[in-house]
């Protein structure tokens, strides 16, 4: 686990609390803030999980990066424009 995974889970939990409190009190602004924190926390936690995967699986990460690079090169090669 890294700091992004932990911080993301903490932010998501804070968002759950805010959204729940907003539901109980009927405060739509608090509900929206809670939903925003939940989404932000999920994104950061996901980023942390990707970092953990990359750190723990170097060979798979290099392979995926190579495949992505080749796909990018092939797509760029097909997008050349003709000079008139």
LINRA-V64221 format. One record per residue. N is the residue number from 1. RES is the residue in one small letter. OMEGA is omega in whole degrees, -180 to 180 (* if undefined). NEAR is the number of other C-alpha atoms within 8 Angstrom. D_LAST is the distance of its C-alpha to the last C-alpha in Angstrom with 1 decimal. Layout:
N | RES | OMEGA | NEAR | D_LAST
N | RES | OMEGA | NEAR | D_LAST
This chain:
1 | x | 177 | 7 | 54.8
2 | x | -175 | 7 | 52.9
3 | x | -180 | 7 | 53.0
4 | x | 179 | 10 | 50.0
5 | x | -178 | 14 | 51.8
6 | x | -179 | 10 | 55.1
7 | x | 178 | 11 | 53.6
8 | x | 178 | 16 | 51.6
9 | x | 179 | 11 | 54.7
10 | x | 179 | 9 | 56.6
11 | x | 178 | 12 | 54.1
12 | x | 179 | 14 | 54.0
13 | x | 177 | 10 | 57.8
14 | x | 178 | 11 | 58.0
15 | x | 176 | 15 | 55.7
16 | x | -179 | 11 | 58.0
17 | x | -180 | 9 | 60.9
18 | x | -179 | 12 | 59.2
19 | x | 178 | 14 | 58.1
20 | x | 178 | 10 | 61.6
21 | x | 177 | 10 | 63.3
22 | x | 177 | 14 | 61.0
23 | x | -177 | 10 | 62.0
24 | x | -176 | 7 | 65.7
25 | x | -178 | 6 | 65.6
26 | x | -179 | 6 | 63.1
27 | x | -177 | 9 | 60.9
28 | x | 178 | 8 | 57.3
29 | x | 179 | 7 | 55.9
30 | x | 176 | 11 | 57.6
31 | x | 179 | 14 | 56.4
32 | x | 177 | 9 | 52.8
33 | x | 179 | 11 | 53.2
34 | x | 179 | 16 | 54.7
35 | x | 178 | 11 | 51.9
36 | x | 178 | 9 | 49.4
37 | x | 179 | 12 | 51.5
38 | x | -179 | 14 | 51.7
39 | x | 179 | 9 | 47.9
40 | x | 179 | 11 | 47.4
41 | x | 179 | 16 | 50.1
42 | x | -180 | 11 | 48.7
43 | x | -179 | 9 | 45.3
44 | x | 178 | 12 | 46.9
45 | x | 178 | 14 | 49.2
46 | x | 177 | 10 | 46.4
47 | x | 178 | 10 | 44.6
48 | x | 178 | 14 | 47.9
49 | x | 176 | 10 | 48.3
50 | x | 178 | 8 | 44.9
51 | x | 178 | 8 | 45.9
52 | x | 180 | 10 | 49.2
53 | x | -179 | 9 | 47.5
54 | x | -180 | 10 | 45.2
55 | x | -176 | 7 | 48.2
56 | x | -175 | 6 | 50.4
57 | x | -176 | 8 | 47.9
58 | x | -176 | 8 | 45.9
59 | x | 179 | 6 | 44.9
60 | x | 180 | 8 | 43.7
61 | x | 179 | 10 | 41.7
62 | x | 179 | 8 | 40.0
63 | x | 179 | 8 | 39.2
64 | x | 179 | 8 | 37.8
65 | x | 178 | 8 | 35.7
66 | x | 179 | 8 | 34.3
67 | x | 179 | 8 | 33.5
68 | x | 179 | 8 | 31.8
69 | x | 178 | 8 | 29.8
70 | x | 179 | 8 | 28.7
71 | x | 179 | 8 | 27.8
72 | x | 178 | 8 | 25.7
73 | x | 179 | 8 | 23.9
74 | x | 180 | 8 | 23.2
75 | x | 178 | 8 | 21.9
76 | x | 180 | 8 | 19.6
77 | x | -179 | 7 | 18.3
78 | x | -175 | 6 | 17.6
79 | x | 179 | 6 | 15.6
80 | x | 178 | 6 | 12.6
81 | x | 179 | 4 | 9.3
82 | x | 175 | 4 | 6.2
83 | x | -178 | 3 | 3.8
84 | x | * | 2 | 0.0
